[in-house]
Amino acid sequence: MEISATQARVLKEMVDGHRLFQLRGGFWTTSQTACSESGIPSWSVDIRTVRAMEAKGLLQRCRVEVAEWKDNRTLTQAGYALADSVVSGAAAPAVQSRATQQEPSQGSQGGK
C-alpha cells in the first residue's frame, strides 16, 4: 500500500493508541502533541489526510460526534499493523510526492 510521508507520520503519532481529534482552526492532532499558548499544535494534519487514510482503511470514526468532519478517529486493525511496521522499520511505506501522484504519465498521450 502506498502512503505519503504525512500519512506515515500520522501512523507513528497514533501507534500507541492515541486518537486523532480536531482543534479549533481545523487542526487534526493527537492528545500528546504540544500546543503553543495560542492553541496551535506543534504537529497536525488536515481533513484531506484524515479522509484519505479512512478511504485506505487505516482510520475509522469513533462515533463521538454526529458530524463526520469533527468526529475523533482511531486506527483500524490494518492501520495498527502498518503503523507497527513503519515504526519498527520492518516495512517502509512506498511514498510518492504530490507532483508524482497528480501528473499523468508521458506514455498515455497516444504516441505524440
Residue, then its C-alpha position, 0 to 999 in steps of 0.5 A: m500500500e502506498i502512503s505519503a510521508t504525512q500519512a506515515r507520520v500520522l501512523k507513528e503519532m497514533v501507534d500507541g493508541h492515541r486518537l486523532f481529534q480536531l482543534r479549533g482552526g481545523f487542526w487534526t492532532t493527537s492528545q500528546t502533541a504540544c500546543s503553543e499558548s495560542g492553541i496551535p499544535s506543534w504537529s497536525v494534519d488536515i481533513r484531506t489526510v484524515r479522509a484519505m487514510e479512512a478511504k485506505g482503511l487505516l482510520q475509522r470514526c469513533r462515533v463521538e460526534v454526529a458530524e463526520w468532519k469533527d468526529n475523533r478517529t482511531l486506527t483500524q486493525a490494518g492501520y495498527a499493523l502498518a503503523d507497527s511496521v513503519v515504526s519498527g522499520a520492518a516495512a517502509p511505506a512506498v511514498q510518492s510526492r504530490a507532483t508524482q501522484q497528480e501528473p499523468s504519465q508521458g506514455s498515455q498521450g497516444g504516441k505524440 
